[in-house]
Amino acid sequence: MAEKKPNFLIIVADDLGFSDTSPYGGEINTPNLQKLADEGLRLTGFHTAASCSPTRAMLLSGTDSHIAGLGVMAEKIKKAPQIFEGKPGYEGYLNYRVAALGEILQDAGYFTFMSGKWHLGLKKELGPYARGFTKVLSTLPGAGNHFNHEPQLYDLKDKPTAIFKGDGIWMKDGGFINGSTDLPKDFYSSNTFTDYFLDFLKERTAAQRTQPFFGYLPFTAPHWPLQAPQRVVKKYRGRYDDGPVALRDQRLRSMTEKGLVPPDVEPAPLHSLGTKPWAELPEEEKRISSRAMEVYAAMVDLIDVNIGRVRAYLEETGELDNTFIIFMSDNGAEGQLLEALPILAGYTVEDIVHKYYDNSLDNIGNHNSFVWYGPQWAGAATAPSRGAKSHSTEGGIHCPCIVRYPPALKEKGLVTSTFTTVMDVVPTILDLAGLKHPSPIFRGREVVPVRGKSWRPILEHPGDQDIQIYSDTDIVGWEQLGIAAVRVGDWKALFLPPPKGPGKWELYDLSKDLGELHDLAESQPEKLKEMLEHYETYFQETGMFDSYTTYQEALKQRKAERRKAGDNNNRYTSYVSTLRWSLAFTQERFLSFMKGN
């Protein structure tokens, strides 16, 4: 009898910070992740895209987001679609130029299933069932209430109300379901996604149990709004009363003790975006801020609890040790100001909060609250790195990643600092499964090859710090609407347009400067020139175009037209479209409104 192929399990946390969990120096109770790390391998050089859907496109395709369809996030494309129309790689969904991992493994005889966040397309033909997952429970947009409670939608009387309540947002297998009526009444995101995930495993037919499986469990936590059951929040009551600087310093000490960062590391200043230092905040603001962090910790705690449930099932069925498990975050911690404010057309943010939400101290974290934790707590989680989510600095793209797979992993409990990327997951899985990538022709269409590389060398020799997955000549790049970077070896050049950065190329030697504090652009102009030539290679290979300038001009024109025509008549229609494309566009619109643009 032929030996059964390995199973594969990918678990993704949403906006999880680098040091939030105990394996990475955090104080949040995560014993199951700690056990996974003790039995596996921690990667401290793992890199993603700077934001959510581009990372997910890279994860499931093995190539760059500009090739896979997320050269720009769909929420951004929606604001100026004419710029991106007809441009391959800028479709705003996981395109059919790539062979998705679920499709490849499905065709190779795997039982494929997922439960959680998709964020790679909002149409039936773009959903997870169409891209290779046989069993599905998925929310398609980028964010949502963790208790499935959307009070701002209940008063709407017109036809699109059904869309707001879930049609077009939730999918089960190959069809849409209604989020208001077809999901459990005791819904909580991490618990419910895991319930369905385990049901898919438990309800396998006799034939499916003979197949290897590929399970994908992308949680929506700990993405805003920060919400968790109070019984869990209470575990962390008072834990964060000393503020984000104290938390950052504590975690840096812990990371140093665990060998996750060098003892002489020079951390970047705390990410703050101009917010007041903790010591200057009134006591009431401190209490509210620390409470938000307590809720965040509870969300991470519950991710760990649910990972433990999956592990227990695999142990019970004897499938654990033949399952390649990878746990990761999709980008750096979320540190934007105002981004999470809920808004409905025709209402100011104050109207929405006062009418529909209760953000009083004792209610924070409940189903009818809507809060986020802001830049300083995010900065504590990304230290020693600079910046946070949506930045091309290390704080936006340097993420935790744990791998467990006894058949290939020759030693356990080790840490590797080797530079790796999320594009490597597909080639690693295909390598372990004994499969070749199907390019150039797959399912009757042309598909591109992968750009990532297999991790087999570091799995088989995890203690050898000299092993490199990427050579000193391999080029890896990042870009989303002008927020850019390129890395070759330990050298990195990055560009942050205002207001995120100075609007000029910076140069860093990451072998000596993990915090990206010492810009070498002026002192080493030849090296910067070399890195910009590498960026041009990346630009050409991925089919990019200079979207940033054109996009900014389109936004200016759009705002001018709105001011001229008046915004009142189209607010409701605009919101209908916005919700279907997730919440991000709405938040950006609010920011522009608040700035008077």
Disulfide bonds with the S-S distance in Angstrom:
none
